[in-house]
Amino acid sequence: MSTPVDTTKAGTASTAAGEIPVAPKPKSYSMIGPYVGIVLIILYCLAPFYWMIVSSLRRPADQFQTTLIPNPISFQNYIDVFNPSNNFARALLNSIIVASTVTVLTLIIGTFAAYALARLDFPFKNVSLGIIIACSMFPGIAMVIPLFGLFTDIGWINTYQALIIPIAAPGVFTTAIIVFVAAWNEYIIALTMTNKAEYRTATVAVTFFTGTTGRDIPFGSIMAAGVILTVPLLIMVLIFQRRIVAGLTAGGVKS
């Protein structure tokens, strides 16, 4: 016949022997904090884009309303964006030409340059690499005035090459997607190197939008143009986001 074991005494004996009883862990809500933080960051990043969309869908007469949902919804601002007086369609085509050409040149130059620096041994290799890295540390705005003087002397102002070459040169160490986005969003060089409407890119053309009187600011049309310029980039980044992250982290972790 088995003898019942006194669990109280057994637990006391185990404690006395040095074993500390483990109490069940209480339910922790510490994991909620990170998710709340992620949601807040997402809302913070998306709020300006949402407001841009909402503002672009208001009627021109309602452009200074502050409601979260436009009422009524109007597409008049998108129609006004492509008004011939704004020359936005040509500017959009210019942006596509410049961004695509910069991307192709960057891939061609970057592929050969990266292979030479990584695989080949030649005199002054380290010096060349150091010069390239040092030049990439200068801000883009520091090159605008010298380039403007150079392109003025050789007659490149109001030409596509004046827009393409300064943007392509610093991008040889980046991926094609990032270069395309950078060239698409470029403003300073495109503004400095052009003074004719037919050569302006879309980011510059938006700043020349005029209202009905020529003095008022067409806020709704500017927001609509911003949506048109932003949506293609968002779609491209969402499609290729895995490749972008893989390209940025390649070689960062040793196997």
TORROKOL-651522 format. One record per atom (N, C-alpha, C, O): y, z, x; residue in three letters. Coordinates in steps of 0.02 Angstrom, whole numbers, plus 50000, padded with zeros to 5 digits. Last residue first. Example, Ala and Ser with C-alpha at 12.3 -4.5 7.8 and 13.67 -1.06 7.14 Angstrom:
// residues 2
498885035450642Ser 499475035750684Ser 500025039450645Ser 500575040250670Ser 497165039050660Ala 497755039050615Ala 498355039050660Ala 498345042350712Ala 
***
This chain:
// residues 255
517944781751467Ser 517274782751440Ser 516834786251491Ser 516244787551477Ser 519584787351452Lys 519064785051497Lys 518384786551465Lys 518274792051440Lys 520884781851354Val 520334786751359Val 519794783751402Val 519554778251388Val 521734771251362Gly 522034777951365Gly 521514783351373Gly 521664788851396Gly 521154759151344Gly 521264761351413Gly 521564768251419Gly 521624770851474Gly 521964757451191Ala 521474754551238Ala 521644756551309Ala 522214755751331Ala 522924761551104Thr 522524766851136Thr 522024764051185Thr 521684767951219Thr 523504749851057Leu 523934754851089Leu 523534760051127Leu 523774762751177Leu 522414743151002Gly 522764740251058Gly 523204745251095Gly 523264744951156Gly 522054751750897Ala 521574750450951Ala 521924747551013Ala 521754749351069Ala 523204750650818Val 523024757150848Val 522544756150906Val 522604759450958Val 523114737050784Ile 523714739650817Ile 523544746150852Ile 523734747150910Ile 521894736150719Arg 521974732650783Arg 522584735150821Arg 522584735450883Arg 522184743850606Arg 521654745950651Arg 521724742550719Arg 521614745750771Arg 523214736350545Gln 523354742950572Gln 522814745350620Gln 522974748650670Gln 523274723850485Phe 523074724150555Phe 523164731150585Phe 523204731750647Phe 523674726550352Ile 523074722550365Ile 522814723550436Ile 522214724150447Ile 524844733950369Leu 524274736950334Leu 523634733150347Leu 523094736150353Leu 525634724450435Val 525444730550470Val 524854733950436Val 524414736550470Val 525784714750334Met 525474713050397Met 525234719250435Met 524684719250463Met 526444722150234Ile 525794719250220Ile 525424717650285Ile 524834719050291Ile 527634725250302Leu 527194730650279Leu 526494727950266Leu 525994731150284Leu 528164712450323Leu 527974716450381Leu 527504722150360Leu 527024723550396Leu 528424708250190Pro 527934704650232Pro 527704708650293Pro 527124708350312Pro 529404718550150Val 528734718050119Val 528244714150163Val 527684716450172Val 530634716650216Thr 530194722150234Thr 529484721150209Thr 529004722850245Thr 531364706050166Leu 531234706250238Leu 530704711350256Leu 530364710650307Leu 531424709250030Ile 531124702850050Ile 530944702950124Ile 530434700250144Ile 532144721350038Val 531454721250013Val 531094714950036Val 530514715250058Val 533374716550085Gly 532984721250125Gly 532264721550103Gly 531814722050145Gly 533774708749977Ala 533614705450040Ala 533214710050086Ala 532764707750121Ala 533994719349888Ala 533484714349873Ala 533284710549936Ala 532694709349948Ala 535064725949951Met 534424729449942Met 533864724449928Met 533304725249953Met 536014715749940Ile 535814718050006Ile 535144721750003Ile 534714720750046Ile 536154715149802Ser 535894709349838Ser 535654711249908Ser 535154708549933Ser 536714727949776Gly 536064726049749Gly 535754720149785Gly 535154720149798Gly 537954727349844Phe 537454732249863Phe 536754730249838Phe 536264730749875Phe 539064717749893Pro 538504716549846Pro 537904721049863Pro 537414718749892Pro 540644724449901Ile 540004724249937Ile 539444723249887Ile 539354727349842Ile 542154714649875Asp 541684720049857Asp 541024719049895Asp 540874713549918Asp 542754703049917Arg 542964709449948Arg 542494715149931Arg 542434719949970Arg 542324692549846Gly 542384691549917Gly 542594697849954Gly 542614697850016Gly 542034694249716Thr 542734693349732Thr 542844691949806Thr 543404690349826Thr 540664695349717Thr 540964690349673Thr 541694689049690Thr 541944683549681Thr 540274698549891Gly 540204699449819Gly 540554694049780Gly 540724688749807Gly 539354692150031Thr 539984693849998Thr 539864694349923Thr 539434691049895Thr 538414694750179Phe 538414693950106Phe 539094696050078Phe 539384701050100Phe 538274696850310Phe 538824692450290Phe 538824691050215Phe 539194686750191Phe 537164704150332Thr 537804707550344Thr 538394703250323Thr 538954705750320Thr 536154694950315Val 536254700050263Val 536934703350271Val 537254705150222Val 536124687750433Ala 536414684550374Ala 536564689650319Ala 537044688850281Ala 535414696050519Val 536134695050530Val 536464692250467Val 537014694250449Val 534134695150470Thr 534434701750478Thr 535184701350488Thr 535554705850467Thr 533884681250475Ala 533974684550410Ala 534304691350417Ala 534714693150375Ala 534904672950601Thr 534274675350573Thr 534414679450511Thr 534994681050496Thr 535964658650614Arg 535884665850604Arg 535184667350578Arg 534894663550538Arg 536214645250620Tyr 535784648050672Tyr 535664655550663Tyr 535294658550702Tyr 537094641850520Glu 536454638450521Glu 535974641150574Glu 535384639450573Glu 538284648850545Ala 537834651250493Ala 537144648050498Ala 536654651350481Ala 538744652750710Lys 538694647750658Lys 538154649950609Lys 537624652450629Lys 538684661150814Asn 539284661750772Asn 539314656250720Asn 539834655250688Asn 537514670050913Thr 537644664950861Thr 538314666450826Thr 538474672150812Thr 537294680450999Met 537184673651025Met 537324668250973Met 537244662350988Met 537494692450929Thr 537934690750985Thr 537894683351003Thr 538394680251020Thr 536504692950831Leu 537204693150811Leu 537664690650867Leu 538154687250854Leu 535354692650908Ala 535454687450859Ala 536184687250835Ala 536444681850821Ala 535514704550981Ile 535524698051016Ile 535654692350967Ile 536034687750983Ile 535474713950872Ile 536034713650919Ile 536074706850953Ile 536604703850954Ile 534244712250797Tyr 534904711250767Tyr 535454709950819Tyr 535844705250811Tyr 532524710350754Glu 533054710250805Glu 533734708550775Glu 533784704050733Glu 531444709750669Asn 531964714750654Asn 532554714550703Asn 533034718250693Asn 530664699850727Trp 530884699150657Trp 531464703750641Trp 531924701850605Trp 530374705350850Ala 530784699350847Ala 531064698250777Ala 531624695950769Ala 529564716150809Ala 530184717450847Ala 530654711350843Ala 531254712150835Ala 528504709350747Val 528924714050709Val 529584715350743Val 530114715550711Val 528014702250858Phe 528264698650799Phe 528714703150757Phe 529244700950734Phe 527624712750940Val 528144708250963Val 528444704450903Val 529054703650899Val 526584718150866Ile 527174722250879Ile 527764717950901Ile 528334719250883Ile 525704707250867Ile 525954709850804Ile 526594713850815Ile 527084713050778Ile 525384705251001Ala 525734700050964Ala 526044702750900Ala 526584700650881Ala 525744719651104Thr 525304715351066Thr 525714710451025Thr 526314711351016Thr 526594720151263Thr 526444722551196Thr 525994717651160Thr 525894712051183Thr 527074715151378Phe 526574720351383Phe 526404723251314Phe 526084728551311Phe 528094706251356Val 527474703651383Val 526934708951386Val 526354707151397Val 529374708451306Gly 528804709951264Gly 528134707951291Gly 527644707851254Gly 530514704751375Pro 530294711651381Pro 529654713151345Pro 529384718651352Pro 530524690151340Ala 530424692651408Ala 530204699951411Ala 529734701351447Ala 530834687751205Ala 530144686851230Ala 530034690151297Ala 529484692751309Ala 532194689851192Ile 531744694151154Ile 531034693651182Ile 530674698651183Ile 532814680151272Pro 532934687251285Pro 532464691951249Pro 532354697551272Pro 532214667951212Ile 532054670251280Ile 532214677651292Ile 531794681151320Ile 532734666451077Ile 532024667551091Ile 531904670751159Ile 531534675651164Ile 534084664151070Leu 533804669551030Leu 533104671351051Leu 532894677151045Leu 534244653451153Ala 534644659451167Ala 534394665351128Ala 534484671151149Ala 533464643951091Gln 533224646851154Gln 533614653051173Gln 533354657551206Gln 534214639950980Tyr 533624644250970Tyr 533394647451035Tyr 533164653151034Tyr 536004641650996Thr 535384637951004Thr 534804642750996Thr 534874648751003Thr 537274647551008Asn 537084644150946Asn 536494639350956Asn 536484633850929Asn 537394644851183Ile 537624648551124Ile 537494644251062Ile 537594638251062Ile 537104637651296Trp 536544639551252Trp 536764643551191Trp 536334645451151Trp 537894633151405Gly 537924629851340Gly 537364631451292Gly 537154627151253Gly 537984640051521Ile 537494634451520Ile 537464631151452Ile 537044626651441Ile 538964649651492Asp 539064644951548Asp 538594638951545Asp 538784633451564Asp 538364656651388Thr 538994653051376Thr 539104647751430Thr 539324642151416Thr 537294662451451Phe 537164657251401Phe 537794653451382Phe 537754647651363Phe 537984671651534Leu 537554666451563Leu 537454660751513Leu 537514654951531Leu 538664679751441Gly 539044676051491Gly 538634670351520Gly 538894664851529Gly 537544684851373Phe 538054681051336Phe 538474676851385Phe 538614670951371Phe 536894691851473Leu 536574685951444Leu 537074681651407Leu 537034675551408Leu 537844702151498Pro 537674697251550Pro 537344690951522Pro 537494685451544Pro 537844708051363Ile 538454705051392Ile 538284700251450Ile 538554694751451Ile 536474712351344Val 536804707651298Val 537404704251331Val 537454698151328Val 535834721751418Met 535754714851439Met 536174709951399Met 536234704151417Met 536024733851358Ala 536314732951424Ala 536274725751448Ala 536644723751494Ala 535284733451242Ile 536004732451236Ile 536334731351303Ile 536864728151307Ile 534004736951283Gly 534154729951268Gly 534894728551265Gly 535114723051283Gly 533924748351423Pro 533994746851351Pro 534204739751340Pro 534544736751382Pro 532734747851553Phe 533424746751533Phe 533454745451458Phe 533034741751432Phe 531394747951578Met 531704754351561Met 532424753551539Met 532714758151510Met 530994735751622Ser 530834737351552Ser 531154743951531Ser 531184745351471Ser 531324736451756Cys 531734732351712Cys 531614734051638Cys 532074733751597Cys 530284744651803Ala 530984746951807Ala 531434743051760Ala 531864745851727Ala 529174736351782Ile 529224742751746Ile 529944745351746Ile 530184747851695Ile 529514725951871Ile 529404724551800Ile 529484730951759Ile 529814730951707Ile 529544732951993Ile 530154729651968Ile 530104728251893Ile 530574729251856Ile 528194736852003Gly 528734741851998Gly 529384738951972Gly 529724742151932Gly 527574724552015Leu 527434728751957Leu 527974734051948Leu 528174735551892Leu 528104720552138Ser 528234716652078Ser 528124720752015Ser 528514720451968Ser 527564730452220Val 528284729852214Val 528474726052151Val 528924727952115Val 526204727852208Asn 526464734252183Asn 527224734052175Asn 527504737052129Asn 526194714952269Lys 525964715952200Lys 526244722452171Lys 526504722352115Lys 526504709952394Phe 527034713252355Phe 526834714152281Phe 527264714052237Phe 525234697452395Pro 525754701352430Pro 526274703952381Pro 526464700552333Pro 523834700452285Phe 524314695952316Phe 524864700252349Phe 524944706052330Phe 522384700752195Asp 522744704052249Asp 523204698952282Asp 522974693652305Asp 522024701352018Leu 522144697652081Leu 522514702152131Leu 522894706552113Leu 521904709351904Arg 521314706851937Arg 521424703852006Arg 520964703752047Arg 523154713751854Ala 522564718151849Ala 521984715851894Ala 521614720051919Ala 524094703851874Leu 524244710551899Leu 523624715051899Leu 523574719651940Leu 523444692851813Ala 523634692651884Ala 523744699651912Ala 523524701251967Ala 523314697251680Tyr 522724695651720Tyr 522884695751795Tyr 522504698551834Tyr 524664698651643Ala 524214704451643Ala 523594703251685Ala 523374707651722Ala 525114685351654Ala 525404690651696Ala 524954696651700Ala 524864699551753Ala 524324678751558Phe 524274676851628Phe 524544682351674Phe 524254683751727Phe 524724686051441Thr 524024685451460Thr 523944683751534Thr 523554686951569Thr 526134684751437Gly 525824691251446Gly 525104690851468Gly 524884694851509Gly 526334671051413Ile 526574674151476Ile 526214680651489Ile 526024682051545Ile 525644669951286Ile 525494665551344Ile 525694668851409Ile 525294669451455Ile 526224680051207Leu 525504679851219Leu 525324675651280Leu 524904677651320Leu 527574676351212Thr 527364682851237Thr 526624682951252Thr 526414685651303Thr 527554663951149Leu 527754664351219Leu 527524670951250Leu 527304671151308Leu 527154668351019Val 526744663651057Val 526914664051132Val 526454664451173Val 528244676850984Thr 527554679450986Thr 527114674851028Thr 526724677351069Thr 529334668050987Val 529314673851032Val 528604676451039Val 528394678151095Val 528954659650881Thr 529004656950949Thr 528984662551001Thr 528654661951052Thr 529014668650772Ser 528384665250789Ser 528394662650861Ser 527904663450897Ser 530364672550773Ala 529844677550781Ala 529184674350801Ala 528824677050843Ala 531034659950755Val 531154664150814Val 530584669050825Val 530334669650881Val 530514655450631Ile 530464651350691Ile 530534655750754Ile 530124655150800Ile 530844666150545Ile 530144664150553Ile 530054660150618Ile 529574661350655Ile 532244665850556Ser 531874671850577Ser 531134670150589Ser 530834672550637Ser 532514653250500Asn 532684654550570Asn 532294660650597Asn 532054660550654Asn 532124655750368Leu 531754650850407Leu 531884651850482Leu 531424651350522Leu 533144664750335Leu 532434666950333Leu 532004662250373Leu 531544664450408Leu 534244656450344Ala 534184662150391Ala 533474664750393Ala 533224666750445Ala 533994647950238Arg 534004645250306Arg 533924650850357Arg 533574649950408Arg 534114657450135Ala 533484653750143Ala 533444650750213Ala 532914650950245Ala 535424662050144Phe 534884666550162Phe 534224662750173Phe 533834664650216Phe 536704657550115Asn 536324654150168Asn 535714658150190Asn 535514657850248Asn 537604661650020Asn 537354666750067Asn 536944663750124Asn 536864666850176Asn 537834650549944Ser 538394653249983Ser 538164658450033Ser 538504659550083Ser 536644648149874Pro 536804644049933Pro 537374646849975Pro 537404645650035Pro 535744662849834Asn 536324658749819Asn 536514654649881Asn 536544657449936Asn 534734671449856Phe 534624664549876Phe 535174659949851Phe 535074653849846Phe 535264683149802Val 535114682849874Val 535054675649897Val 535284673949951Val 535324681249665Asp 535944680749704Asp 535814680249779Asp 536204677149815Asp 534004683549632Ile 534274676849621Ile 534904675949663Ile 535014670649693Ile 533954696949660Tyr 533524692449699Tyr 533744685149690Tyr 533694681149737Tyr 534844701749565Asn 535004702549635Asn 534584697949679Asn 534824695349729Asn 534184699349444Gln 534774695549461Gln 534954695949535Gln 535194691149564Gln 533154705649387Phe 533004702149449Phe 533604697849471Phe 533524693249511Phe 533144721749311Ser 533454715249318Ser 533274712249386Ser 533254715749436Ser 532744733849191Ile 532554730649254Ile 532834723549255Ile 532774719749207Ile 534084743749113Pro 533494739349113Pro 533354736449182Pro 533784736549226Pro 533514754949225Asn 533464753449153Asn 534114750149130Asn 534634753349128Asn 532574760449364Pro 533114756249337Pro 532994754549263Pro 532434752949243Pro 532234777149397Ile 531944770949372Ile 532494766649342Ile 532864769149299Ile 533064787049440Leu 532484785549482Leu 532144779149460Leu 531794775949500Leu 534844784449437Thr 534214785849403Thr 533634783549446Thr 533684778849485Thr 536114781949483Thr 535674786149525Thr 535024787949490Thr 534684792649512Thr 537134767149494Gln 536774772149456Gln 536294775849502Gln 536084773249554Gln 537754756749558Phe 537904763449583Phe 537594768849539Phe 537784774749545Phe 537414744949492Gln 537174746049560Gln 537294753049587Gln 536974755049635Gln 537604739349368Asp 537324746149370Asp 537144748249441Asp 536744752949450Asp 538014726449381Ala 538494731149351Ala 538264738349356Ala 538664742949348Ala 536844720349431Pro 537434721249474Pro 537944726049447Pro 538284729549486Pro 535424729949377Arg 535914724749364Arg 536514725649411Arg 536664731349429Arg 534124734449493Arg 534654736149445Arg 535084729949432Arg 535104725349473Arg 533244731749591Leu 533044729849523Leu 533554731849471Leu 533434731149411Leu 533714737049707Ser 533714729749702Ser 533544727349632Ser 533694721649614Ser 533514750649686Ser 534214748049687Ser 534224740449679Ser 534684737649649Ser 532124751149698Val 532444752949635Val 533154750149631Val 533354747449579Val 531974747349833Ile 531674743349779Ile 532024744649713Ile 532194740049676Ile 532654757849895Met 532874751049906Met 532604746449851Met 532964742149826Met 531894768749856Trp 532584768249831Trp 532864761149841Trp 533264758849801Trp 530724765949928Tyr 530704766149854Tyr 531414765349826Tyr 531514761649777Tyr 531214767050057Phe 530964760550034Phe 530934760349958Phe 531094755249928Phe 531564780850061Pro 532074775550070Pro 531854768750044Pro 532244765150014Pro 530234786750034Ala 530814787649989Ala 531354782349999Ala 531594779549950Ala 529274785750131Leu 529284780750078Leu 529894781150034Leu 530054776349999Leu 529484796550216Cys 529494789850244Cys 529564784550189Cys 529894779450200Cys 529374807450129Tyr 529984806650168Tyr 530044799550195Tyr 530594796750198Tyr 528074805850084Leu 528624805250036Leu 529284804050073Leu 529704800050050Leu 527404808450205Ile 527334801950172Ile 527904800750123Ile 528194795350121Ile 527794821750226Ile 527984816550275Ile 527944809650244Ile 528384805550254Ile 527194827950115Leu 527924828150123Leu 528164822750172Leu 528684819650161Leu 525834825550142Val 526144822750082Val 526894822550088Val 527214817650069Val 525684833050260Ile 525584825750261Ile 525914822450201Ile 526234817250208Ile 525944846050211Gly 526384843150261Gly 526314835550264Gly 526814832050271Gly 524844847450127Val 525514847650098Val 526014844550147Val 526464840850126Val 523844847050223Tyr 523874841750172Tyr 524564841550139Tyr 524824836250124Tyr 524104858850298Pro 524164852250329Pro 524224846550278Pro 524604841850288Pro 523924869050190Gly 524554867950225Gly 524614861050257Gly 525104857650245Gly 522604869950153Ile 523064866750107Ile 523714864850142Ile 524014859750127Ile 521884877250242Met 521834869950247Met 522314866350200Met 522414860350207Met 522054890350209Ser 522424887850267Ser 522394880250272Ser 522834877250303Ser 521464897850114Tyr 521864892250091Tyr 522274889150148Tyr 522774885850136Tyr 519824904450114Ser 520454903350149Ser 520804897250121Ser 520484892150106Ser 518854917250047Lys 519084910350039Lys 519784909450070Lys 520254913150055Lys 518174928150173Pro 518534926850111Pro 518764919650107Pro 518844916350159Pro 516544928750239Lys 517234926550248Lys 517574925550181Lys 517294922450136Lys 515544943450235Pro 515674936650212Pro 516404934850216Pro 516844938850200Pro 515354952450389Ala 515554952350319Ala 515674945150297Ala 515874941050338Ala 514084956650493Val 514574951350480Val 514724951250405Val 514284950150364Val 513834971550585Pro 513694967450525Pro 514264962650511Pro 514854964350517Pro 513484972150753Ile 514024973050705Ile 513874968750644Ile 513794962650651Ile 512354981150849Glu 512444975050810Glu 512964976350755Glu 512894981050716Glu 512104993250909Gly 512604988750939Gly 512724982450901Gly 513174978650920Gly 511325002450850Ala 511034999050908Ala 511514994050940Ala 511364991050991Ala 512055005950742Ala 512025010650798Ala 511745007450860Ala 511915009350916Ala 511784995150664Thr 512464996250688Thr 512465000950747Thr 512834999950795Thr 510434997150640Ser 510644991150676Ser 511344991950703Ser 511494989650759Ser 510495009250570Ala 510155009050635Ala 510365002950675Ala 510465003350736Ala 511135005250456Thr 511455010250499Thr 511155010150568Thr 511505010650619Thr 510214996450404Gly 510874993950423Gly 511224998750469Gly 511564996650516Gly 509185005650379Ala 509075000150427Ala 509724997350451Ala 509804995850510Ala 509745013850284Lys 509585016650349Lys 509485011150401Lys 509685011950459Lys 509845004250184Thr 510445007950207Thr 510325010750276Thr 510755010250320Thr 508575000150158Thr 509034995450190Thr 509654998850216Thr 509954996650264Thr 507095007250176Asp 507775009350157Asp 508275004950194Asp 508385005850254Asp 505664999450116Val 506115000350173Val 506805002150147Val 507064998950101Val 504145005550047Pro 504815002550039Pro 505265004250097Pro 505255009750123Pro 502545001950111Thr 503055007150104Thr 503725003950097Thr 503894999750139Thr 501084995250031Ser 501684994550074Ser 502194999750058Ser 502275001850001Ser 499405000050042Met 500005000050000Met 500625000050044Met 500685004250089Met 
***
